[in-house]
Amino acid sequence: MFRIGDLVEKHTGDYRAPGEVRAVFTVWDGGPTRYVVRHKAEGGGYFCHIYSEANLRKAGLPREVEGDPQPDA
């Protein structure tokens, strides 16, 4: 299970994409959980996709988060 703010990677199918969980919801009461993930677009800006938990896995910290440089490990 993921929480809002978790860094994840969409790892199934034809493409891989890092992103951040921005919302969590169920399709109906007691139904399957879905995750809205924000991805950074190559040309600038962002886009969101909706995934099931099976499509996602936890990602490591990016080297830079919104202008906050991460020290080298």
NUFIPA-565718 format. One record per residue (C-alpha): residue number from 1; residue in one letter; chain; x, y, z. Coordinates in nm, 3 decimals. Example, Ala and Ser with C-alpha at 12.3 -4.5 7.8 and 13.67 -1.06 7.14 Angstrom:
<site><n>1</n><res>a</res><chain>A</chain><xx>1.230</xx><yy>-0.450</yy><zz>0.780</zz></site>
<site><n>2</n><res>s</res><chain>A</chain><xx>1.367</xx><yy>-0.106</yy><zz>0.714</zz></site>
! end
This chain:
<site><n>1</n><res>m</res><chain>A</chain><xx>0.000</xx><yy>0.000</yy><zz>0.000</zz></site>
<site><n>2</n><res>f</res><chain>A</chain><xx>0.123</xx><yy>0.349</yy><zz>-0.084</zz></site>
<site><n>3</n><res>r</res><chain>A</chain><xx>0.054</xx><yy>0.686</yy><zz>0.077</zz></site>
<site><n>4</n><res>i</res><chain>A</chain><xx>0.024</xx><yy>1.036</yy><zz>-0.063</zz></site>
<site><n>5</n><res>g</res><chain>A</chain><xx>0.375</xx><yy>1.172</yy><zz>-0.111</zz></site>
<site><n>6</n><res>d</res><chain>A</chain><xx>0.540</xx><yy>0.833</yy><zz>-0.166</zz></site>
<site><n>7</n><res>l</res><chain>A</chain><xx>0.794</xx><yy>0.822</yy><zz>-0.448</zz></site>
<site><n>8</n><res>v</res><chain>A</chain><xx>0.707</xx><yy>0.532</yy><zz>-0.678</zz></site>
<site><n>9</n><res>e</res><chain>A</chain><xx>0.794</xx><yy>0.384</yy><zz>-1.014</zz></site>
<site><n>10</n><res>k</res><chain>A</chain><xx>0.545</xx><yy>0.253</yy><zz>-1.268</zz></site>
<site><n>11</n><res>h</res><chain>A</chain><xx>0.735</xx><yy>-0.064</yy><zz>-1.359</zz></site>
<site><n>12</n><res>t</res><chain>A</chain><xx>0.496</xx><yy>-0.282</yy><zz>-1.562</zz></site>
<site><n>13</n><res>g</res><chain>A</chain><xx>0.409</xx><yy>-0.284</yy><zz>-1.930</zz></site>
<site><n>14</n><res>d</res><chain>A</chain><xx>0.584</xx><yy>-0.105</yy><zz>-2.215</zz></site>
<site><n>15</n><res>y</res><chain>A</chain><xx>0.735</xx><yy>0.184</yy><zz>-2.021</zz></site>
<site><n>16</n><res>r</res><chain>A</chain><xx>0.884</xx><yy>0.276</yy><zz>-1.683</zz></site>
<site><n>17</n><res>a</res><chain>A</chain><xx>0.811</xx><yy>0.610</yy><zz>-1.517</zz></site>
<site><n>18</n><res>p</res><chain>A</chain><xx>0.909</xx><yy>0.757</yy><zz>-1.179</zz></site>
<site><n>19</n><res>g</res><chain>A</chain><xx>0.652</xx><yy>0.969</yy><zz>-0.999</zz></site>
<site><n>20</n><res>e</res><chain>A</chain><xx>0.485</xx><yy>1.074</yy><zz>-0.675</zz></site>
<site><n>21</n><res>v</res><chain>A</chain><xx>0.155</xx><yy>0.947</yy><zz>-0.533</zz></site>
<site><n>22</n><res>r</res><chain>A</chain><xx>-0.082</xx><yy>1.246</yy><zz>-0.521</zz></site>
<site><n>23</n><res>a</res><chain>A</chain><xx>-0.413</xx><yy>1.075</yy><zz>-0.433</zz></site>
<site><n>24</n><res>v</res><chain>A</chain><xx>-0.548</xx><yy>0.738</yy><zz>-0.316</zz></site>
<site><n>25</n><res>f</res><chain>A</chain><xx>-0.908</xx><yy>0.626</yy><zz>-0.370</zz></site>
<site><n>26</n><res>t</res><chain>A</chain><xx>-1.134</xx><yy>0.326</yy><zz>-0.419</zz></site>
<site><n>27</n><res>v</res><chain>A</chain><xx>-1.349</xx><yy>0.287</yy><zz>-0.727</zz></site>
<site><n>28</n><res>w</res><chain>A</chain><xx>-1.648</xx><yy>0.201</yy><zz>-0.503</zz></site>
<site><n>29</n><res>d</res><chain>A</chain><xx>-1.689</xx><yy>0.132</yy><zz>-0.131</zz></site>
<site><n>30</n><res>g</res><chain>A</chain><xx>-1.478</xx><yy>-0.174</yy><zz>-0.061</zz></site>
<site><n>31</n><res>g</res><chain>A</chain><xx>-1.357</xx><yy>-0.183</yy><zz>-0.421</zz></site>
<site><n>32</n><res>p</res><chain>A</chain><xx>-1.003</xx><yy>-0.190</yy><zz>-0.556</zz></site>
<site><n>33</n><res>t</res><chain>A</chain><xx>-0.764</xx><yy>0.085</yy><zz>-0.448</zz></site>
<site><n>34</n><res>r</res><chain>A</chain><xx>-0.625</xx><yy>0.316</yy><zz>-0.716</zz></site>
<site><n>35</n><res>y</res><chain>A</chain><xx>-0.335</xx><yy>0.562</yy><zz>-0.701</zz></site>
<site><n>36</n><res>v</res><chain>A</chain><xx>-0.305</xx><yy>0.892</yy><zz>-0.886</zz></site>
<site><n>37</n><res>v</res><chain>A</chain><xx>0.064</xx><yy>0.939</yy><zz>-0.969</zz></site>
<site><n>38</n><res>r</res><chain>A</chain><xx>0.215</xx><yy>1.265</yy><zz>-1.093</zz></site>
<site><n>39</n><res>h</res><chain>A</chain><xx>0.494</xx><yy>1.226</yy><zz>-1.349</zz></site>
<site><n>40</n><res>k</res><chain>A</chain><xx>0.728</xx><yy>1.495</yy><zz>-1.477</zz></site>
<site><n>41</n><res>a</res><chain>A</chain><xx>0.686</xx><yy>1.547</yy><zz>-1.852</zz></site>
<site><n>42</n><res>e</res><chain>A</chain><xx>0.996</xx><yy>1.550</yy><zz>-2.074</zz></site>
<site><n>43</n><res>g</res><chain>A</chain><xx>0.901</xx><yy>1.881</yy><zz>-2.233</zz></site>
<site><n>44</n><res>g</res><chain>A</chain><xx>0.825</xx><yy>2.047</yy><zz>-1.899</zz></site>
<site><n>45</n><res>g</res><chain>A</chain><xx>0.527</xx><yy>2.040</yy><zz>-1.671</zz></site>
<site><n>46</n><res>y</res><chain>A</chain><xx>0.355</xx><yy>1.737</yy><zz>-1.521</zz></site>
<site><n>47</n><res>f</res><chain>A</chain><xx>0.086</xx><yy>1.481</yy><zz>-1.599</zz></site>
<site><n>48</n><res>c</res><chain>A</chain><xx>-0.109</xx><yy>1.235</yy><zz>-1.383</zz></site>
<site><n>49</n><res>h</res><chain>A</chain><xx>-0.204</xx><yy>0.872</yy><zz>-1.443</zz></site>
<site><n>50</n><res>i</res><chain>A</chain><xx>-0.415</xx><yy>0.635</yy><zz>-1.236</zz></site>
<site><n>51</n><res>y</res><chain>A</chain><xx>-0.268</xx><yy>0.293</yy><zz>-1.148</zz></site>
<site><n>52</n><res>s</res><chain>A</chain><xx>-0.346</xx><yy>-0.016</yy><zz>-0.946</zz></site>
<site><n>53</n><res>e</res><chain>A</chain><xx>-0.099</xx><yy>-0.118</yy><zz>-0.676</zz></site>
<site><n>54</n><res>a</res><chain>A</chain><xx>0.034</xx><yy>-0.399</yy><zz>-0.900</zz></site>
<site><n>55</n><res>n</res><chain>A</chain><xx>0.171</xx><yy>-0.141</yy><zz>-1.147</zz></site>
<site><n>56</n><res>l</res><chain>A</chain><xx>0.377</xx><yy>0.045</yy><zz>-0.885</zz></site>
<site><n>57</n><res>r</res><chain>A</chain><xx>0.677</xx><yy>-0.012</yy><zz>-0.661</zz></site>
<site><n>58</n><res>k</res><chain>A</chain><xx>0.859</xx><yy>0.211</yy><zz>-0.413</zz></site>
<site><n>59</n><res>a</res><chain>A</chain><xx>1.130</xx><yy>0.424</yy><zz>-0.571</zz></site>
<site><n>60</n><res>g</res><chain>A</chain><xx>1.448</xx><yy>0.557</yy><zz>-0.419</zz></site>
<site><n>61</n><res>l</res><chain>A</chain><xx>1.499</xx><yy>0.927</yy><zz>-0.349</zz></site>
<site><n>62</n><res>p</res><chain>A</chain><xx>1.572</xx><yy>1.137</yy><zz>-0.657</zz></site>
<site><n>63</n><res>r</res><chain>A</chain><xx>1.907</xx><yy>1.318</yy><zz>-0.668</zz></site>
<site><n>64</n><res>e</res><chain>A</chain><xx>1.723</xx><yy>1.650</yy><zz>-0.665</zz></site>
<site><n>65</n><res>v</res><chain>A</chain><xx>1.373</xx><yy>1.722</yy><zz>-0.532</zz></site>
<site><n>66</n><res>e</res><chain>A</chain><xx>1.220</xx><yy>2.058</yy><zz>-0.634</zz></site>
<site><n>67</n><res>g</res><chain>A</chain><xx>1.548</xx><yy>2.250</yy><zz>-0.612</zz></site>
<site><n>68</n><res>d</res><chain>A</chain><xx>1.670</xx><yy>2.078</yy><zz>-0.293</zz></site>
<site><n>69</n><res>p</res><chain>A</chain><xx>1.998</xx><yy>1.905</yy><zz>-0.394</zz></site>
<site><n>70</n><res>q</res><chain>A</chain><xx>2.067</xx><yy>1.569</yy><zz>-0.236</zz></site>
<site><n>71</n><res>p</res><chain>A</chain><xx>2.422</xx><yy>1.501</yy><zz>-0.116</zz></site>
<site><n>72</n><res>d</res><chain>A</chain><xx>2.622</xx><yy>1.238</yy><zz>-0.300</zz></site>
<site><n>73</n><res>a</res><chain>A</chain><xx>2.600</xx><yy>0.899</yy><zz>-0.134</zz></site>
! end
